Each structure stands twice: as C-alpha cells, then as structure tokens.
Amino acid sequence: MPFPGGTHNSRWPVVFAGLLALVAVVRIVSTYSLTSQAFDEPCHVAAAIELLDRHTYTLDPVHPPLARIAIGLPLYLAGERYPKLPPLDHEITYNDVGNAVLYDSGHYVRNLKLARSGLLPFFLLGTAIVFLWARREYGDLAGAMAAALFTTLPNVLAFSSVAYTDMVAASTQVTLFLAFVGWLDKATKRSALWLGLAAGLALASKATTLIFFPAAAAAIVLGKWACTRTVVGENAAPRQIVRQIAIAMALAGVTVWATYGFALEHVREGMNLSAESMPSFQHFPAPLARAGRWLIANDPLVPAPALMKGVADAWVLNKSRPAAYLMGHIKPGGWWYFFLVGVAVKSPLPFLILAGLGVVSLKTFDAQRRWRAMAPALAALAVLLVTMPVGYNAGVRHVMVVFPLLAIVAGCGSSYLWNMQGGRRLAARVGLIVLLFWQGVSTVRAGGDFLAFFNELAGTDPSKVMVAGCDLDCGQDLFRLSRELQARHISHATIALWTSADPSRMQLPDFDVPQAYRPVAGWFAISLRALRLGNSFHMSYPPGAFEWLKAYQPVGRVGKTILLYYIPEDGRAEAQAPNPISVVDNDVSH
C-alpha cells in the first residue's frame, strides 16, 4: 500500500525522475574540464588499467575491482594500456602508473573525462533505486521528491564527477539493502538470487560492505521483529531459509570472483609477497594472524588472493589510526562522532530537515508495513553507528551510502508534509515548498564545485571544520591556479598544494617548494589542506609549518581551496601586492 494519500499508478513521477537524472548528468559532465585531478584518481586509474591490461591486481588491492573496472573500461576501449615507465629514482607506485596513463598519450583532459564517465551508470543506478524504493513504500510523490533531493545533493554530485570508488559503492550498497528488504518480505528463490547478485556487486565495490551490510541487516531484522514478531517472510521454513541464504552467498562469491577475472593463484604470487618478507600481523587477532602466516608459508592455490590482501590492508589501515582533522584539531584515529558531523555539515539543511520529518512520519504506518517503511532509516542509522569506532576518519565519502538512504527517508518526509490534513495543511505545504526552494538554492550555490560544498552550519571558513579526505580540498583547483598565475603574468612562485598531479605538466610557472617554518618572499600559493594539515605534494610538514602566514592577508582565493599571497621582500605585512586582479572563483576550462 502507498504512503497515506499517495499513489503508485501515475507515470509522471517516472518522467520527472528521469528528467532530474538527466539534468544531474549534465551538471556532472560539465565539471569534467573544470575540476582538476582529484588526489586518488591516478591510483584508481592505475589499478584499473593493470587489471584490464595485465590481468593482475597488485598496485592497490585495498579496494575490490568493480569501481576500478568502471573507471578503466572507457580508457581501455580508447586504447590506453599499462605504460612502459623509464627508470625512476624510487620504487614505482600507482601514482607513477596512473599519471603516465593520464598524461603520456598527450590526451590528459580527454583521459580524465573518460575515467570519470565510467561512474555515470552507477549514479543513474543510485537514482533509480532511491526513486523506486521511496515510491514503493511511500507513494508517487515521495518517489519523485526522493529523486529530486538525491540528484541535487552536492556530495553525491561530487563523487559522481571524479573517478573515485565511493559512488559505485553507495549505489550498489543501497541496492543490496533494498534486495535484503525484499527477501525478508518474501523469501523466494527469486528474491534470494537478487540478494546474492546485489551482495556480490556491493562486495566487489568496496570492502566497507563487510561492515555496513551486517549492521544494516541486523537493524532491519530487529525492526521487522519489533513490528511483526516475524523475521523472514510469513511462512518460510527454516530449511528453506538456510537453502536460500546458501544460494545467495554462493552467487555473491562467484560475482566477486568474476570481478577479479576468476583469478586462481598461489597466495604469495597473488599478494605480491615472499616467504622471507613475512608480515608481522601485529594488528590482527591471534587466530587470523596464525591463519595468515600459514597461508604465506604454505602458499596454497586460492581464488582471488588480491581480495584477501585488500581486506588485510584495509584492516591494518584502520588499526594504524592515522591522524584525522576535525574542527581545527588533529587527532590520531579521529573521533567517534566524525561521520555524524560530516553528514551534518556536508548535507543541505533542508534535506536533513525533510529526512527528520520522514522519521517522524513513520508513526503513521500500520504495524505490518512499518518495518519496511523504517528500513532505509534503520540502515542509515546502523551505518553511522557501526562507523563510530572506526579509526580511519578520512572523508564523509566513506559513508556515502547514508545519502541515498536519507534521500529515501526525506522523500517520505516530503509526502508527509504535502498530505498533512486539517488546519495545518496549508502551512505544511508552504513549508515543503520553502524547503524545496532552499534545497534548490543550496545546490545552485555549490555551482560546479561540489567537492567544497558545506551548509550554513560550517560558517564562513569550512576549512576550520573539515579539510581532509576530499571533504573540502581534494586538489581540484589546480586548473584554476594555472589560469590565475598566467593571468597575473607570474613567472616564479612558491607553491604548497595537496595534489597528485604532475606539476611539470600543468602549465605552472617555475616554482619552489617551501621549507617548514621558513618564510619566503614573492608569490606564494598554498592549499587549505597544506595550511591546516601540512600535506603537500606527497609530503607531510610538521604542525605549524606555515604559521608565519598569519602575519599576511591573501591577495586572492583560487577556487575554494587555494589561497594566493604576495609576500613583500621587506617582510612587511601591510605591503600591497602588485597588479591585483579579481579572485578566480568562477568555473574555467582547461
């Protein structure tokens, strides 16, 4: 049954959602030549081309291959292959390989666009699932509003427009959650097959599925039990349930293995290890450590050993508790509330208000339907709860699946307002219109700079709230910096940027890399991540390395993430910069 007051029979919501998706795709594609290389894009490109061309997966197995295949396939079809690199003064990294793929053919911008275009089908998948799930549970209006909100979320548009794994993971994970709800509702062989396929695609997208899905599944099962006192289906026998779970797990395993090209290798070869370089396994529980040592020592033939190495690397990364940044503070391992704050400041406020109203509206559903209506909200809550103890706080993008889930709930909230009865009906409808207008203003305000979007809660300087993990500074303003320095006819500068691009190929003037605590004279461009965290050009400066800049005012802001200074030779802070021109904060092509 639809949401009270809703229908499921109209065609207009389908057409409306399709138009919204089309507009969003145009907005996404329009940023390709405006947004310069995001920091991890060479990594994903390198891993993709290695898998597609060499059929190995050693450069960066941390992430499963599905997103990498999507990123690399357009490049591979365009003729790009694993590069032959000249001798280097260091061990070859994925950045070396990825940048060579992007640059060496002489089609850098084209290749960057091709890599990014591979994410468009997954953005469309996410939009479709948000629309269909909201429409099924809450009615036509809710489906249309959920699609409208999802396709205007700056964070969603941001990671649909750069060659990262996060949108692929979000779309496949929300598909998995919907498939699980469908199987719980009607435990049939068909629903079990859909569940297995969805689970395989989600697992092949990102390792976070291993923690997100169990948490979300447990929350949804508890919600179903609380509402109906049943767990799976209505009359499903235990033997039937076990058989269907086995079928789903087998299909999921085959699907994941297929993304690794059905690789069957010895452990040491597949994980790029040797018996002499035995890992310490110090971060692993004792049973897993013993199993790992046995596998490396005995070197058996196993399917997709790169998957095991990727999961192990992700585990170690989390246990190593790298430094995180939040609200002006740096802390190893981050904070339990990091992702809560991130979602709160990286989402348009009307979206959050409508999601909150959607949760309130769940009381209007009868007990038999309430658990299904609650499922998206329960899944979002479970993801946020299970990430609280995570020691790797490197960007809200790592919980990207929360955004489509909240968009579904916000669609419910929109329908709730529109269908409110009695004396509050007019006020509720006016309120919905105001919130939707506010959402439109927020997404327009983001322009094409989706990565740097923050809502009003972040204040005038969001770099004091969040700056790392592509929450603000992902290296996206290097094209703009090149244009700005050329416009000012600057022949030499000092530059400290958070970027993985090859600066020698970005039409920059001659430049120096600054030394910690040492003031310089002349033109100085510094990105906000370098300023706040000390990260620049694959280097890490000690805290306070650029504190001396506080004595000066920037003469311009390039995009949203780069400050441009002119430091006079005599060191006087009040000196004026020559040839002042307007700040480059508009979209430019490169």
BELURNOR-V420567 format. One record per pair of residues at least 24 apart in sequence whose ideal C-beta (glycine too) atoms are under 6 Angstrom apart, sorted by the first residue. I is the first residue (numbers start at 1). GAP is how many residues later the second one is. D is the distance in whole Angstrom. If there is no record, write none. Layout:
# BELURNOR-V420567
i = {I I}
gap = {GAP GAP}
d = {D D}
This chain:
# BELURNOR-V420567
i = {2 3 3 3 3 4 5 6 6 6 6 7 7 10 13 13 13 16 17 17 20 20 20 21 21 24 28 28 28 31 31 32 32 33 33 34 34 35 36 36 36 37 38 38 38 38 39 39 39 41 42 42 42 42 43 43 44 44 44 45 45 45 46 46 46 48 49 49 50 52 53 53 54 55 57 58 59 60 61 61 61 62 62 62 63 64 65 66 66 66 67 67 67 70 70 71 71 71 73 74 74 74 75 75 78 95 99 103 115 116 119 119 122 122 122 123 123 125 126 126 127 129 129 129 130 130 130 133 133 134 134 137 137 138 138 139 141 141 142 142 142 145 145 146 146 146 149 149 149 150 150 152 152 153 154 154 154 155 156 157 158 158 159 165 166 166 168 169 169 170 170 170 172 172 172 173 173 173 174 174 176 177 177 180 181 184 186 187 187 187 187 192 192 192 195 196 196 196 197 199 200 200 200 203 204 204 207 207 211 212 215 215 216 216 219 219 220 220 223 223 223 224 227 227 227 257 257 260 263 264 265 266 266 267 267 267 267 268 270 270 271 271 283 283 317 318 318 321 324 325 325 325 327 328 333 334 336 338 339 339 339 342 343 345 345 345 345 345 346 348 348 348 349 350 350 350 351 354 354 354 354 355 355 355 357 357 358 358 358 358 361 361 376 376 376 377 379 380 380 394 395 395 395 396 397 448 449 451 452 463 463 467 467 467 473 473 473 473 473 475 477 477 477 477 478 479 480 480 480 480 481 481 481 482 482 482 483 484 484 485 488 490 493 493 494 494 495 496 496 496 497 497 498 498 498 498 516 516 516 517 519 521 521 523 524 524 525 525 526 527 527 528 556 557 558}
gap = {137 135 136 139 412 360 414 133 134 135 409 132 133 130 127 130 131 128 114 130 127 128 131 103 106 127 129 132 133 130 417 81 84 76 556 414 553 441 440 442 443 464 124 436 437 438 435 436 461 122 53 56 57 458 51 55 24 27 119 53 56 70 48 51 52 24 33 52 32 24 28 29 28 206 249 214 35 34 245 248 249 248 251 252 102 140 194 138 139 193 98 101 138 48 98 44 47 92 45 40 43 44 39 40 36 405 403 402 48 47 41 48 45 46 49 37 44 46 45 278 24 45 46 49 274 277 278 45 275 274 277 235 236 274 277 276 274 277 269 270 273 266 269 261 262 265 202 258 261 254 257 287 291 250 292 296 299 191 247 293 292 293 238 41 231 234 37 36 37 230 231 234 29 30 33 29 36 228 227 230 26 39 202 37 194 48 47 45 46 49 57 52 55 56 53 52 55 56 54 53 52 55 56 53 52 55 104 107 175 171 167 171 163 166 159 163 155 158 148 151 155 147 140 143 144 46 47 44 41 39 40 33 35 28 32 35 38 31 35 36 34 38 33 36 75 73 74 70 69 142 143 208 138 136 58 59 52 55 45 48 60 54 59 109 110 112 113 120 50 91 94 107 106 85 88 89 59 56 59 60 81 51 54 55 56 59 51 52 54 55 51 55 29 32 33 32 26 25 26 75 74 75 76 75 73 139 111 25 108 65 69 61 62 65 25 54 55 56 88 24 81 82 84 85 28 111 78 79 104 108 44 77 81 24 25 26 105 74 100 24 91 33 30 32 26 30 30 30 34 40 30 39 29 31 32 37 25 26 29 28 29 46 48 43 41 43 37 39 37 34 35 33 27 26 26}
d = {4 4 4 6 5 6 3 2 6 6 6 6 5 5 4 5 4 5 5 4 5 6 5 6 5 4 6 5 5 5 5 4 6 6 5 5 5 5 6 4 4 4 4 4 6 6 6 5 5 5 5 3 5 5 5 6 6 5 5 4 5 5 4 4 4 2 5 5 6 5 5 4 5 6 4 5 4 5 4 5 4 5 5 5 5 5 5 4 5 5 4 4 6 4 6 5 5 5 6 4 5 5 5 6 6 5 5 6 4 5 5 5 5 5 4 4 6 4 4 5 6 5 5 6 5 5 6 5 5 5 4 6 5 4 5 6 5 6 4 5 4 4 4 5 5 3 5 5 5 6 4 6 4 6 4 4 4 5 5 4 4 5 5 6 4 4 5 4 4 4 5 6 5 4 5 5 6 4 6 4 4 6 5 6 5 6 6 5 4 4 6 4 5 5 5 4 3 5 6 4 4 2 5 5 5 4 6 5 5 5 4 4 4 5 4 4 5 5 5 5 5 4 5 5 4 5 5 4 5 6 5 5 6 5 5 6 5 5 3 6 5 4 5 4 6 5 5 4 4 6 5 6 6 5 4 3 4 4 6 5 5 3 6 5 6 5 5 6 5 5 4 6 5 4 4 4 6 4 4 6 6 5 5 4 3 6 4 6 4 3 6 4 5 4 5 5 5 4 6 4 2 5 5 6 6 5 5 5 4 4 6 5 5 5 5 5 5 4 4 4 6 3 5 5 6 4 5 4 5 6 6 5 5 5 5 6 5 5 4 6 6 5 4 6 5 5 5 5 4 4 5 6 5 4 6 5 5 6 4 6 5 5 5 6 4 6 6 5 6 5 5 5 4 5 5}
